[in-house]
Amino acid sequence: MKLRIRRADPAGNITLFVMSKADRKDYAAISNQLLAMEEIGAEQVGFVEYQDNGKVHMQMMGGEFCGNATRSFGYLMSMLSTEKPSEVEVDVSGSAEPLKAEVDLEKGTSRTQMPLPVEIVELPKIQGETYSMVVFEGICHIIVKSAPGEQDFVDQVIQVAEKVCPADAYGVMFLEGEKMTPVVNVKENGSMVWESSCGSGSMGAAVYLSHGKEDGTYVYELHQPGGVIEASVTIENGKVIQCKMGGPVVISDEMTVEIGG
C-alpha cells in the first residue's frame, strides 16, 4: 500500500500526517508500520480526513488529543491554502469543539487554543508518593516533579491512572523547574514513547503550575528534549478559562512511502 505523507516537526515531536484516504479500522496498524520506519523517526501519526461537507478533520492514531499535532495541522492547513490565513479553525480528535490555531508562516510558528482541563485529581500513593493528574478530554497527564524515572515506574503510574480515569492516552510529565521530559502512552495501538516534546503535556504542566493562583494569565516556557514550548493559562474567578500552547513548526514536502497492505 502506498501512502502520501508529510513529516511535521513541532519542537522535535515528529508527527506524520497521512494525506491518503484510509479506513479508521486500519489506523492503528498503519501507524505501527510508519512508526517502525527508523529513517523517518516519527513519534506519532495523524490522519487527514477530507469530509463530504468540504471540511477537513485530523484524527490521531488512537483517537486521542495532541496539542503539537493540532498546531502542526493548523500550520499545514494555512500552508496549503491559497489565502495563507494567520488564523485557522481546526477540527481534531479528542476535542469536542473546533480549535483556533494562530499561524505565522514567515516565522515558522504556530500556537493553538487548547481544550480546557476537566479536573485535577490526586492519584493513590505510588511508591509512597502522591502525584497529581491533569485530566483533559481524550488524554490524562500525570505530573511527576523529579528527574526522569525508569520505564517500570512509568508503567506503574499509568496502570494506577487507568483505574482512576479511563482515557485514550496517558502522559507522564517529569518536571524539574522549567525542564520537562514527556512520556506518552496511546492505548489504541499500545505505543509508549519518550517524546521529544509534548504539547498537551506542556499544557497539563502549565495548568498544574498555575493551580490555586490568583486571577491572571500565567506563561511558562517548558524546555524539552526537542525544543521549547510556551504554554499559557488564564484564570478568572478561580477557574481556568483559556489555554494556549505554541512554538516552532517545520513541515516537509509531500512524500510517498510503501507499507504492507
N, C-alpha and C positions, 0 to 999 in steps of 0.2 A: 504494500500500500504506500503510495506517495502522498506526502503531506506538505503543504505550503506553511512555513512558519516564519516568525520574526523573533529575534532574540532581544529582550529588553534588559537593560542593566540599571535598575534603580538602587543606587548606593550599594552595588555588589550583590543584591538579592536576585540573581539571574532568573528571569521569568521567560518561558517560551509561550508565545501566543500562536495557537494553531488557527490558521486562517481558513483551512479547508473544512468542509462540512463533514461531520461525523455524528454517529448516534451516541447519545448520552450514556447508554449502557456500556459503551466501549471506552469511555473517557479514562477510567482507571487503568485499563490495560495499555492504552495508547500512552498515557502519562508515564507509566513504569518503564516502557521501552525508551521513551525520549529522555527520561532522567538517567537511564543507564548509559547514554552516549557520552563518554568522557570527553570527546572532542568538543562538545557543546557546553558541558559543565553547568547545566541548569539545576536550580533548586526547587522549582515549581512550574506548573503548567496551567495556562488558562485557555479556554476555547472561545473564539469569537463567533457568535451566532447571529446571522442576519435573518431577521424575522419577517413574516409576511406583511406586517404593517409598516415596514420600512425602518423600524427601529433596530438598533444593534445592542446585543446583550453579551456580557462577558461572564462565562461560567467557569469557576475554578474547578480543578481536577477532582475535588471531593465535595463540591458544593459549598465550601467554606468561604468566609470573607477574607480578603487580603488587601491591606492598605497599599502596599507597594505595587501590587498588580493593578489596583484601581487607579492609582495616579499615573501609572505607565499606560494603562488603557486610555485614559483621558488624553495623554500626550499623543498616543497613536492616532486617536480619532481626529485630533486637531491637525496632526501632520498629514493625514490622508485627505483632509477636507480642502476644497479649493479656497474657502474663506480663511482658513488658518485661525479659527477663533481663539481668543485668550481665555475664554471660559467655556467649558464643555460639561453638559449634563450626561452622566454615565449611569447605566443600569447594570448592576453587578450582583453576583451570587452573594448570599449572606447579608444583604441589606434590603429591608422591606421597601425602602423608598429610593428613588434616584438620588445620586450624589453629584455635587458640583466639583469639578477639577479646574484649578487655575493654572494655565499653561503659558510658559514663556519659551517659545521655540528658539529665540536668539540666545538666551542664557542657558538653554538646555535644562530647565527645571519644571517641575510640576508639583502642585500642592493640592490636596484633596480634602474636602469636607469628609468627616468620618462619622459613622453611626455613634450615637451616644451610648455610654455604658448602661447596662441594665441594673447592675448592682456590684458591690464589692463584698465578698464573703470571706470568712476565715476558714481554712481547711482544718480538719482534725490534725493533731500533732503528728509530725513525721520526724522520726529520729530525735524526738524530744523538742522539736521546734515547731512554731506556728507560722504559717505563710498565708498571705492574702492573695485572693484570686479575683481579678477584674473580669466580669462577665459581659461579653458583647453578644449580640445575636450572631450565631454561627461559629464563634470561637471564644475560648476562655484562656486568659493569661495568668499564670501564677508568677508572682514576683518573689525572687529569692535574693536577698541583699547579701551577696557574698561573691567570691571568685567562682568561676565555673566549677561545678561538681562533676562527678563521674556519671556515665550513662546509666548505671544501675540506680543512682539517686533520681535521675530524671524519670526513669521508668516508674519508680515507686511514687513519685509526686503525681504523675499523670494518672496512675491507677487510682489513687485517692481522689483526684479531681473528678474523674469519670463517675464515681459514685455520688458525688455531691451535685454535679451539673452535667448531664448528658449534652454533648455538642459535636459538631462536625470536625472540629480541630482543637488542639490544645497547644499552648506555648508555655515554656518555662523561660523566664527572663532573668538571667543572672545580672544583678545590678550592683555596680561599685561606683558610687557617686554618679558621674555622667557617663561612665563607661558601661556598656551593656553587651552581653553575649546571649543571643537568642537561640533557642531550640524549639522546633515546631513539629508536631505530630498530626498528620491528617489521617483520620480514621478510615475513610473510604478505600484508599489504596495502601494503607499501612506504612506510609513514608515517615521517616524520622530524620529530620535534617538539622544539623547545626548550621544555621543560616548566617550568611554574611551580613545581612541586616533584616529587620522585620518591622514593617510599617505599623501593623495593628498592635504588635508587641510594644513598639515605641509609644503608641497611644495609651496602651494599658499602663505602661510605666509612668507616663505623664499624669494620667488620672490618679494613679496611686500616690504619686509625689504631691499632688495638689489637694488630696483628700483632707477635708477638715479646715482648709484655709479660708480666709475672708474672700468676699466677692471681688472679682477682678479677673484679669487674663494672665495666665502663667505660661511661660515659654521655656522649653527645655531642649538643649542640644545633646542628643544621645550619640555618643561615639561608639560605633560598632565595627566589627572586623572589616567590613567592606566600605565603610564611609560614615558620614554624619547624617542623621535625620533630625529635623526640627519638628517638635510636636507642641501644640498649644492647646490649653484648656481654659475655657471661660466659665466662671462660676457666677451665678446670680441667685440671690435669696437662698444661698447654701446648696444650690443644685447645679450640676454641670449642664449648661445649655448649648455649648458649642465645642466641637473638637476638630482640629485641623492638623494635617501632617504633610510634610513635603521635603523636597531635596532634589538632587540632580537625577536626570534620566537620560539614557542613551538607547536608541532603538536601531537595530540593524536593518539593512535592506531585506526584502523577502528572499527566502531560500527554500529549496526543496530537499526533503530528506525521505528516505525509504525505510519503512518498518515492516515487520511481519504482519500479514493481514489476518 
